[in-house]
């Protein structure tokens, strides 16, 4: 057993107590009620250079670092295979969509309507198409939100 001077024991104990209280205080500060009526969601273009492209409204967290939750919407059109670093959960709120991957091409998957759900593991190529005039989704990101084309 290591013999630690009582003065150092007090310093270590104080440091441990401060660490625990810091974690508890952070957790308490992070847990707060968030209420955002749909009409108050602030949608911004995913790509400011293309304001008519997909739109997102961050509801909680920071998509750049994650985790986060958001609403996304985009207009009718085909999707392209792409990859995200993080896992995400998605629920379709409005519209009809298709979600596919390399093993299940778009032509083989069934449309998903309001209330439909999928889980997408990070670093796996997939695509999403909106089959209706507009699609709105709720997305919960487990880490940062990023996108890169699938090779």
LINUR-V995108 format. One line per field, one symbol per residue. phi: phi as a letter, one per 30 degrees, with the letter a starting at -180 (. if undefined). burial: I if it has 24 or more other ideal C-beta (glycine too) atoms within 12 Angstrom, else O. Layout:
phi = ???
burial = ???
This chain:
phi = .dcceeddddddddddddddddddddddddcbdbbbeedcdcdbddbedbdddecbbdcaibedcidabacbbadeldcbdbbcdcdbcbbdcbjbbbbbbddbdedccddbcejdbbccddibdabbbcccebbbbcbccdbdcbbbddd
burial = OOOOOOOOOOOOOOOOOOOOOOOOOOOOOOOOOOOOOOOOIOIOOIOOOOOOOIIIIIIIOOIOOIIIIIIIIIOOOOIOIIIIOIIIIIIIIIIIIIIIIOOOOOOOOOOIOOOIOIOIOIOIIIIIIIIOOOIIIIIIIOOOIOIOOOO
